[in-house]
Amino acid sequence: MTQRTIRALTVPRHGGSDVLDVRSRQLPPPGPGELQVRVAASGVNFIEVYQRQGVYPVPTPFVLGAEAAGTVVAVGSGVDGFTVGDVVASATAPGAHAEALNAPADHFVPVPAEVSAELAAAVMLQGMTA
C-alpha cells in the first residue's frame, strides 16, 4: 500500500482560530497494530481550543481532533478483530479532523449498523460526559 494524499485541519503554530488551515498532507500506510480509517465524522471538543492556543502544548504542526468514526480502509500487521470495510469509532484517534487517519487498533470500537457515523463520533466522549 502506498501513501495517500488527504486534507486535514492543521494547526501550523499556536494561536487563535485564525491559525487553523486545511492542508494536504501525506498519510502513510498503517503501521503494525494500526488501522487506517476514512473519517466520516469527527467530534469537536473544547480541549482542542487549548491545544490550538498552546495551553495544552502539542508540538506544531499537528492535525486537530481525537474523536472519529468511519470505515476501515487498511489494517496494519498484527491487528486482529478488524477488517477492511468495518465501521469503527474512537475517542482517542489523534488527527481526527482529517479525511483519513492512522491510529492504534486498540483505540477503536466497532459501530453497530443501526448507529450513524455522526452519532458514533459524538457518543464516544460527549456521550460518556453526559
N, C-alpha and C positions, 0 to 999 in steps of 0.2 A: 504494500500500500504506500502511496506517495503522500506528500504534504498536500493540504488543501488550502486554498485562499478563502478566508472568511472575513466578515465585517464584525467589529466588536466595539463596544462603548469603552473607550480608553481614557485613563487619567494619565496624561503625559507628565504632569507636575502637580503638586498640591496647590489647592486654591479654591476659589468659588466655582459655581456651576459653569462659569464661562470657560473653564479649562477642559470640560468634557468634549471629547472628539470621537466621532465614529471613524475608525480607521480600518483599512485592510491589513491583515496580518497572516502569516503562515501558521497553520496548525499541523504539527507532525502527526504521524500515526500514533495510536495509543501505545504507551509503554507497557511493560509487564505489570499485570494487576490492574490495568486501567480499562475504562470504557471510553469510547468516543461517542458523544451524544449530539444529535442535531436538535438544537433547542427550539421548542415550540412556544414555551412561555417561561418567563423568569419573574421572580418576586422582588419587590423593592422594599428595602428596609432602611431605617434611619441610620444604622451603623455605617451605611455607605457614604453618608454625608461626612461623618467623622473621618472615614478613610480618605475620602477625596480631599478634605481640608488638611489632613496630616495629624489630626488629634490622635487617631489610632494609626500609627505610622505603618504604611505599606510602601515598600520600595517602588518608585516610579520608573518606567511606566508600568501600569497594570490595567487589567480588564476588570471592570466593576462587576459586582454581583456574586451571590453564592447560592441562591435558590433557583432551581431549574427543573423543568420537566420536558421530556422529549423522547425521541426514538434513538435506540442504539444503532449506530451505523458501522461500528467496528469494535472488536473485542481484542484486548491485549492478551499476550500469553499468560497462562496461569490463572485465568478467570474462569470460574465455574458458576453456573446458575443464571447466566445471561447469554442471550444470543442476539444476533443482528435482527432488528425488527421489534424487539421488546420495547414497550413504553415504560419509562422509569422516571423517578423524581428524586431530588436531593435537596437538603437544606445546607449542605457544605460542599458545593461544587464551585471552586474558585473560577471566576471568569464567566459567570452565568449570563451576563448581558452581552451575548455573542451569538452568532449563527450556529456555532458548534463549539464543543469543549472536550478536553480530556480530563478525567478525574478518576481517583481510585474507585474501583467497582464496589468496595465495601461502603462507599458514601451514598449508594443508590438503593432504592427500594422499587419493586415492581408496582405499576399503576394498574388497577383493575380497569377493564374495558369500559365500564359504565362511568368512569371518572374522567372528566376533561383534563387536558394538559394545564389549562388555566387554573382550575381548581386544585389540581395536584401541586402545582408550583406554589400556590398561595397557602395551602394547608400545611406544608412541611414545617414552617416556623411560626407564621402568624396564627395558624390553627392551634398549635400547641400553646402559644401565648394566651389565646382567648380561652 
